[in-house]
């Protein structure tokens, strides 16, 4: 895959326990700046520990900037907005919905990426929200932890992550100042946003002194120049696969080209395994995925459903040396509408660690789907699938998108 730069130190983080521990340690050691973006910021359990780390960091005089999504999080609780303000945490809400909520087409364009940069030296990217693994805002306390990943990186891509976050922050501030009718300040904010051009094309950071071996790249998805970057990265890796493709994805409704890439890989003898959501969470995402299973199963793709808890991962491993960890699901919302961020890593140790975790999950917590059983599924389930898929297509039609 083109665009991979050498000289990175990378670390795989599984679950909010590992992620929050690394994130809080980095924040507590910060000396200049912390930038954080997340879809959900929930202040229950260990999520409150992250919030308190932001407060501590800002109170030391470190610049702290937080962006949350208006649908995923909504308005901050009064207690925490006050604590952030008093500590000096700068925070912003991305597209807080109005009275019509999701009825407006623009409301579907979400900030779904989960990124953090500390002191321009350390970056985090993954699928884990600021949300305790044993808590769900809709379902309450969970018996088993959410299955999800993030990753920590040092090296040249940190500058790229920071530039992407700076660009969004400047645009957010520009829109806020426009609403306040402060045109000169708005113009300055939008000008600052233009100082961080869309990737690729940023200069590489200076080579650090510690030993680094992994090649890595940042893949962004937005509604401007990076509309298909993440999906194209998946298709290129699958097309180059020679032995094995393993994908774990929470909301899996791939488009035609991605489905064909998976089927062609299986048909040429590549072992293709999918670890997908087996626990019901949302009607549309759960049932809309199932109509695509038939062609995949007939092509020889193995499908495993993960049911002990919610599978929230958005990761993949190809031929035990290429891996991706990020926020992008393989469904229309992520691939066509939301702002997403994935990191691609080419490193046998990193990919091997992720692969081992996914294989163990499939073997110990996954239920393999049988093609005959799938073909004989009840008529009621088929009706639900058609309704869910029709609703998804209707939502895309309203957005002017085809999938």
C-alpha positions as CSV (number, residue, x, y, z in Angstrom):
1,X,0.0,0.0,0.0
2,X,1.4,3.4,-0.9
3,X,1.6,6.3,1.6
4,X,3.1,4.2,4.4
5,X,6.0,6.0,6.2
6,X,8.7,4.1,8.2
7,X,10.0,4.9,11.7
8,X,6.9,4.5,13.9
9,X,6.6,3.0,17.4
10,X,3.1,1.5,17.7
11,X,1.2,-0.2,20.5
12,X,-2.1,-2.1,20.4
13,X,-4.6,-1.2,23.1
14,X,-7.6,-3.5,23.8
15,X,-10.7,-2.2,25.6
16,X,-11.2,0.9,27.5
17,X,-9.1,-0.4,30.4
18,X,-5.9,-0.4,28.4
19,X,-6.8,2.7,26.3
20,X,-7.9,4.9,29.2
21,X,-4.8,3.9,31.2
22,X,-2.5,4.9,28.4
23,X,-4.5,8.0,27.6
24,X,-4.6,9.3,31.2
25,X,-0.9,8.6,31.7
26,X,-0.1,10.7,28.5
27,X,-2.4,13.5,29.6
28,X,-0.8,13.6,33.1
29,X,2.6,13.9,31.5
30,X,1.6,16.5,29.0
31,X,3.5,19.8,29.0
32,X,2.1,21.8,26.1
33,X,-1.1,20.6,24.5
34,X,-3.8,17.8,24.5
35,X,-6.3,17.5,21.7
36,X,-9.1,14.9,22.0
37,X,-12.0,14.0,19.6
38,X,-14.6,11.4,20.4
39,X,-18.1,10.4,19.3
40,X,-19.3,9.5,22.7
41,X,-18.1,11.1,26.0
42,X,-19.9,9.3,28.8
43,X,-19.1,10.3,32.4
44,X,-20.1,7.0,33.9
45,X,-17.4,4.8,35.6
46,X,-14.0,5.1,34.0
47,X,-15.2,7.7,31.5
48,X,-15.2,10.1,34.5
49,X,-11.5,9.3,35.1
50,X,-10.7,10.6,31.6
51,X,-12.7,13.7,32.2
52,X,-10.9,14.4,35.4
53,X,-7.6,13.9,33.7
54,X,-8.6,16.6,31.2
55,X,-9.4,18.9,34.1
56,X,-6.1,18.2,35.9
57,X,-4.2,18.8,32.7
58,X,-5.8,22.1,32.0
59,X,-5.3,23.3,35.6
60,X,-1.6,22.8,35.1
61,X,-1.7,25.4,32.3
62,X,-1.6,22.8,29.4
63,X,-3.8,23.8,26.4
64,X,-6.7,21.2,26.3
65,X,-9.1,21.1,23.4
66,X,-12.0,18.7,23.3
67,X,-14.5,18.0,20.4
68,X,-17.5,15.8,20.9
69,X,-20.3,14.8,18.6
70,X,-23.7,16.3,19.0
71,X,-25.6,13.0,18.4
72,X,-23.1,10.6,20.1
73,X,-22.8,12.7,23.2
74,X,-25.2,15.6,22.9
75,X,-24.9,18.4,25.5
76,X,-22.4,18.0,28.3
77,X,-23.8,17.4,31.8
78,X,-24.0,20.8,33.6
79,X,-21.6,19.6,36.3
80,X,-18.9,18.7,33.8
81,X,-19.3,21.7,31.5
82,X,-18.9,23.9,34.5
83,X,-15.8,21.9,35.7
84,X,-14.3,22.1,32.2
85,X,-14.9,25.8,32.0
86,X,-13.4,26.5,35.4
87,X,-10.3,24.4,34.7
88,X,-9.8,26.0,31.3
89,X,-10.7,23.0,29.1
90,X,-11.7,24.4,25.7
91,X,-14.6,22.2,24.4
92,X,-16.8,22.2,21.3
93,X,-19.8,20.2,20.1
94,X,-19.8,19.0,16.5
95,X,-23.2,19.5,14.8
96,X,-25.5,19.6,17.8
97,X,-28.9,18.7,16.3
98,X,-31.8,21.2,16.4
99,X,-35.5,20.6,16.9
100,X,-35.8,18.4,13.9
101,X,-33.0,16.1,15.0
102,X,-32.1,13.5,12.3
103,X,-34.9,14.6,10.0
104,X,-32.5,17.1,8.5
105,X,-30.0,15.6,6.0
106,X,-27.0,17.5,7.5
107,X,-27.7,15.9,10.9
108,X,-26.4,12.5,9.6
109,X,-22.9,13.9,8.9
110,X,-21.3,12.9,12.2
111,X,-17.9,13.2,13.9
112,X,-17.3,9.5,14.5
113,X,-13.5,9.5,14.7
114,X,-11.7,8.9,18.0
115,X,-8.4,10.7,18.0
116,X,-6.0,12.2,20.5
117,X,-2.6,14.0,20.2
118,X,-0.4,14.9,23.2
119,X,2.4,17.4,23.0
120,X,2.6,16.8,19.2
121,X,4.6,13.6,19.9
122,X,2.0,10.9,20.7
123,X,-1.2,10.0,18.9
124,X,-4.1,7.7,19.7
125,X,-6.5,6.4,17.1
126,X,-9.2,3.7,17.3
127,X,-12.8,2.7,17.8
128,X,-13.1,3.2,21.6
129,X,-15.2,6.0,22.8
130,X,-14.8,7.7,26.2
131,X,-17.2,5.1,27.5
132,X,-16.6,2.5,30.2
133,X,-16.5,-1.0,28.7
134,X,-19.0,-2.3,31.2
135,X,-21.5,0.5,30.7
136,X,-23.8,1.3,27.8
137,X,-25.9,4.5,27.7
138,X,-28.9,2.6,26.3
139,X,-28.5,-0.8,27.9
140,X,-27.0,0.1,31.3
141,X,-24.5,-2.3,33.0
142,X,-23.0,-4.9,30.8
143,X,-22.1,-8.4,32.0
144,X,-19.0,-8.7,29.7
145,X,-16.8,-5.9,28.4
146,X,-17.2,-4.3,25.0
147,X,-14.8,-5.8,22.4
148,X,-12.9,-2.9,20.9
149,X,-9.4,-1.6,20.1
150,X,-7.3,1.5,19.9
151,X,-3.7,2.1,19.1
152,X,-0.9,4.4,20.3
153,X,1.7,5.8,17.9
154,X,4.8,7.9,17.8
155,X,6.4,9.0,14.6
156,X,5.6,11.1,11.5
157,X,1.9,10.4,11.4
158,X,1.4,12.3,14.7
159,X,1.9,15.5,12.7
160,X,-0.8,14.4,10.3
161,X,-3.2,13.5,13.0
162,X,-2.6,16.9,14.7
163,X,-3.1,18.8,11.4
164,X,-6.4,17.0,10.8
165,X,-7.6,17.8,14.3
166,X,-6.4,21.4,14.1
167,X,-8.3,21.9,10.9
168,X,-11.5,20.7,12.4
169,X,-11.1,22.8,15.5
170,X,-10.5,25.9,13.5
171,X,-13.6,25.2,11.4
172,X,-15.7,24.7,14.5
173,X,-14.5,28.0,16.0
174,X,-15.2,29.7,12.7
175,X,-18.8,28.5,12.6
176,X,-19.3,29.5,16.3
177,X,-18.0,33.0,15.5
178,X,-20.3,33.3,12.5
179,X,-23.3,32.5,14.7
180,X,-22.1,35.3,17.0
181,X,-21.9,37.6,13.9
182,X,-18.2,38.1,14.6
183,X,-17.1,38.1,10.9
184,X,-13.4,39.2,11.3
185,X,-12.8,36.4,13.9
186,X,-14.7,33.9,11.8
187,X,-12.5,34.7,8.8
188,X,-9.4,34.3,10.9
189,X,-10.5,30.9,12.1
190,X,-11.3,29.7,8.6
191,X,-8.0,31.0,7.4
192,X,-6.3,29.0,10.2
193,X,-8.2,25.9,9.0
194,X,-6.7,26.4,5.5
195,X,-3.2,26.3,7.0
196,X,-3.7,22.6,7.6
197,X,-4.4,21.2,4.1
198,X,-6.1,17.9,3.5
199,X,-3.8,14.9,3.5
200,X,-1.6,13.5,2.0
201,X,1.1,16.1,1.4
202,X,2.2,17.1,4.9
203,X,6.0,17.1,5.6
204,X,7.3,14.3,7.8
205,X,8.2,15.0,11.3
206,X,11.9,15.0,12.3
207,X,13.2,11.5,13.0
208,X,12.9,10.7,16.7
209,X,15.8,9.3,18.7
210,X,14.2,6.1,20.0
211,X,14.2,3.0,17.9
212,X,11.1,2.6,15.6
213,X,10.4,0.0,13.0
214,X,6.8,0.0,11.9
215,X,5.5,1.6,8.7
216,X,2.2,3.4,9.2
217,X,-0.2,5.8,7.6
218,X,-3.3,7.8,8.6
219,X,-6.4,7.3,6.6
220,X,-9.2,9.9,6.9
221,X,-12.7,10.0,5.6
222,X,-14.6,13.2,5.1
223,X,-17.0,14.8,2.6
224,X,-14.3,16.7,0.7
225,X,-11.1,15.2,-0.7
226,X,-11.1,12.0,1.4
227,X,-14.5,10.6,0.6
228,X,-13.3,7.0,-0.3
229,X,-9.8,6.8,1.4
230,X,-10.6,4.2,4.1
231,X,-12.7,1.9,1.9
232,X,-10.0,2.1,-0.8
233,X,-7.4,1.2,1.7
234,X,-9.4,-1.9,2.6
235,X,-9.9,-2.9,-1.0
236,X,-6.2,-2.5,-1.9
237,X,-5.1,-4.7,1.1
238,X,-7.8,-7.4,0.3
239,X,-6.8,-7.3,-3.4
240,X,-3.2,-7.9,-2.5
241,X,-3.9,-10.7,0.0
242,X,-2.3,-14.0,-0.7
243,X,-3.1,-16.2,2.4
244,X,-5.5,-14.6,4.9
245,X,-7.9,-11.7,5.5
246,X,-9.5,-11.3,9.0
247,X,-11.9,-8.4,9.6
248,X,-13.7,-7.6,12.8
249,X,-16.3,-4.9,12.3
250,X,-19.3,-3.8,14.4
251,X,-21.7,-2.6,11.6
252,X,-21.0,-4.5,8.4
253,X,-23.0,-3.5,5.4
254,X,-20.3,-3.3,2.7
255,X,-20.9,-1.8,-0.7
256,X,-20.7,-3.7,-4.0
257,X,-17.0,-3.1,-4.6
258,X,-15.9,-4.1,-1.1
259,X,-18.2,-7.3,-1.2
260,X,-16.7,-8.2,-4.5
261,X,-13.1,-7.8,-3.2
262,X,-13.9,-10.2,-0.3
263,X,-15.5,-12.7,-2.6
264,X,-12.7,-12.6,-5.2
265,X,-10.2,-13.1,-2.4
266,X,-12.0,-16.2,-1.1
267,X,-12.5,-17.6,-4.6
268,X,-8.7,-17.3,-5.4
269,X,-8.0,-19.4,-2.2
270,X,-7.4,-16.7,0.4
271,X,-8.9,-17.6,3.8
272,X,-11.4,-14.8,4.5
273,X,-12.9,-14.6,8.0
274,X,-15.3,-12.0,9.3
275,X,-16.0,-11.5,13.0
276,X,-19.3,-9.5,13.2
277,X,-21.9,-8.3,15.6
278,X,-24.0,-11.2,17.0
279,X,-25.7,-9.3,19.8
280,X,-28.7,-7.2,18.9
281,X,-28.0,-3.4,19.4
282,X,-29.7,-1.3,16.7
283,X,-32.5,-2.6,14.4
284,X,-31.2,-1.0,11.1
285,X,-27.6,-2.0,11.5
286,X,-28.3,-5.4,12.8
287,X,-30.8,-6.6,10.2
288,X,-29.5,-4.6,7.2
289,X,-26.2,-6.5,7.4
290,X,-27.7,-9.9,6.9
291,X,-28.9,-9.8,3.3
292,X,-25.2,-9.5,2.2
293,X,-24.2,-12.7,3.9
294,X,-25.6,-15.1,1.3
295,X,-23.2,-14.2,-1.5
296,X,-20.3,-14.1,0.9
297,X,-21.0,-17.5,2.3
298,X,-21.4,-19.0,-1.1
299,X,-18.0,-17.6,-2.1
300,X,-16.4,-19.4,0.8
301,X,-16.1,-16.5,3.3
302,X,-16.3,-17.6,6.9
303,X,-18.6,-15.5,9.1
304,X,-18.4,-15.6,12.9
305,X,-20.9,-13.8,15.1
306,X,-19.7,-12.4,18.4
307,X,-22.3,-12.5,21.1
308,X,-20.9,-12.4,24.7
309,X,-21.1,-8.6,24.6
310,X,-21.2,-5.8,22.1
311,X,-18.6,-6.1,19.4
312,X,-17.5,-2.5,18.6
313,X,-14.2,-3.2,16.9
314,X,-13.2,-1.7,13.5
315,X,-10.0,-3.6,12.7
316,X,-8.5,-5.9,10.1
317,X,-5.4,-8.0,9.5
318,X,-4.1,-9.2,6.1
319,X,-1.4,-11.8,5.7
320,X,-0.1,-11.4,9.2
321,X,1.8,-8.2,8.4
322,X,-0.8,-5.5,7.4
323,X,-3.3,-4.2,10.0
324,X,-5.7,-1.4,10.5
325,X,-7.2,0.0,13.6
326,X,-9.7,2.9,13.6
327,X,-13.2,4.2,13.9
328,X,-14.7,3.3,10.5
329,X,-17.4,0.7,10.3
330,X,-17.9,-0.9,6.9
331,X,-21.4,0.5,6.5
332,X,-22.9,3.5,4.6
333,X,-22.9,5.8,7.6
334,X,-19.2,5.4,8.1
335,X,-18.1,5.1,4.5
336,X,-20.3,7.8,3.0
337,X,-21.3,10.3,5.7
338,X,-19.2,10.4,8.9
339,X,-15.8,11.8,9.6
340,X,-13.6,8.8,10.3
341,X,-10.0,8.0,11.0
342,X,-8.1,4.7,10.7
343,X,-4.4,4.0,11.1
344,X,-2.8,1.4,8.8
345,X,0.3,-0.4,10.2
346,X,2.6,-2.7,8.4
347,X,4.5,-4.6,11.0
348,X,4.5,-8.3,11.8
349,X,4.6,-7.9,15.6
350,X,1.7,-5.5,15.7
351,X,-0.4,-7.4,13.1
352,X,0.5,-10.7,14.8
353,X,-0.8,-9.5,18.2
354,X,-4.0,-8.2,16.7
355,X,-4.5,-11.4,14.7
356,X,-4.0,-13.6,17.7
357,X,-6.7,-11.7,19.6
358,X,-9.1,-11.9,16.7
359,X,-8.5,-15.7,16.2
360,X,-9.0,-16.3,19.9
361,X,-12.3,-14.4,19.8
362,X,-13.6,-16.3,16.8
363,X,-12.6,-19.7,18.4
364,X,-13.8,-19.0,21.9
365,X,-16.5,-16.4,21.6
366,X,-17.7,-16.6,18.0
367,X,-20.4,-18.7,16.5
368,X,-19.7,-19.7,12.9
369,X,-22.6,-19.1,10.6
370,X,-23.7,-22.2,8.6
371,X,-24.7,-21.5,5.0
372,X,-27.5,-24.0,5.1
373,X,-28.9,-22.6,8.4
374,X,-28.7,-19.1,7.0
375,X,-30.6,-20.1,3.8
376,X,-33.3,-21.6,6.0
377,X,-33.7,-18.6,8.3
378,X,-37.4,-17.8,9.3
379,X,-39.5,-15.7,7.0
380,X,-40.1,-13.1,9.8
381,X,-36.3,-12.5,10.0
382,X,-36.2,-12.0,6.2
383,X,-38.9,-9.4,6.4
384,X,-37.0,-7.6,9.1
385,X,-33.9,-7.6,7.0
386,X,-35.7,-6.2,4.0
387,X,-37.3,-3.4,6.1
388,X,-33.9,-2.5,7.7
389,X,-32.2,-2.4,4.3
390,X,-35.0,-0.3,2.8
391,X,-34.7,2.1,5.7
392,X,-31.0,2.4,5.2
393,X,-31.4,3.0,1.5
394,X,-34.1,5.6,2.2
395,X,-31.7,7.4,4.6
396,X,-29.0,7.4,1.9
397,X,-31.5,8.7,-0.7
398,X,-32.3,11.6,1.5
399,X,-28.6,12.3,1.7
400,X,-28.2,12.1,-2.1
401,X,-26.0,9.0,-1.8
402,X,-26.0,5.7,-3.6
403,X,-24.5,2.6,-2.1
